[in-house]
Amino acid sequence: MKVPANNLLRHYTEHQDEYEVKALEILRSGNYVLGNEVETFENNFAKYIGTNYCVGLGNGLDALWLSFRILGVGPGDEVIVQGNTYIASVMGITINGATPVFVEPDEFYSIDADKIEEKITAKTKAVLVVHLYGECCEMDKIVALTKKHRLYLVEDCAQSHGATFKGQTTGSFGDIGCFSFYPSKNLGGFGDGGAITTNSEELNKAFRMYRFYGSEKRYYNKVVGTNSRLDELQAGLLNVKLNYLEALNEDRRRVCNSYLEHIKNPVIQLPKRRKDSETVWHQFVITTPYRDEFKAYLEEQGIGSIIHYPIPPHLSEAYAYLKIGTGSLPITEKLANEVLSLPLFYGMTKAEMDTVIQAINAFVPKTLEK
Ligand SMILES: *Cc1c(COP(=O)(O)O)cnc(C)c1O
């Protein structure tokens, strides 16, 4: 039996009529950018996250770089971020000319909250936390720290739609929460999309201006902004999907709990869960020193898997100019060599889960074969 790493059609086909009726309704409305659907989505999503405001944007990267642009973080400023993240988190910082300062992750793949303070300098302006793989960062410590040092706190929630820390939803802790609705995210659209959440009226206004060429009133441009708007079609389809987000996340829990219970192999380390948080399992990430061999082994049996991510941002060609060499972030670099995301998607059948579990339990690295 083949098991793909992801399959977005399981959810779609279950609710196909509802999505298609909505899509047709929007196509036939004659209104395609910044209309009722976007406004409705912004209201619904702000309510779901628990913030006063949400602003729909073109994608997650725009949410990130616009955040730092609007907060006035630029050349000469430093932003603290975890080393093991998707490169978009870092680009959100560097597009503005600011410098990323990397911190190693803790055992939950999140920024190590106890290693942040030692990286704060006179140039530090903000901390960017990434709730990677759907697991929350240690937000009580991080909120206290950013308050103490008067730093901005921005949350990269591209992988954490609905995740909570001590009952509070990610995207509501900091000055700004940044979301992506790229199709494979927990709340994924049918193309690109993004948003920010905030409690600040001033920031809400600024994002609305920046996403529309820097104008509050059309053709009266106050700042050099950009064009980054969530479109009506995406917003309408996201309005449908938002109603299913809790069910989608619950189904990921079903699969992951089964993995946690049944995968037993001494060379495969299962992900750990933070006690105070409710993860939304964007990915189920194992680690093994035999990662490449293990991935090939799964592939031979028709089981898909993905490496999130093979090259940490500080070692990517794009950031050679930062001159942060190999060996400077040993935990991050080790993870890049050892992580692997197992198949995980809504509607995975028991047979598919069992296929994955049995294959993993039978894996013996060649060097350990008798
Ligand atoms: C997907 C992702 C982004 C970027 O979102 P896009 O909508 O693809 O631009 C940023 N950060 C993280 C952690 C992501 O997973």
Residues whose N, C-alpha, C, O or C-beta is under 5 A from the ligand:
A	BS01	LIG	N59 G60 L61 Y86 A88 S89 D156 A158 Q159 S180 F181 Y182 G193
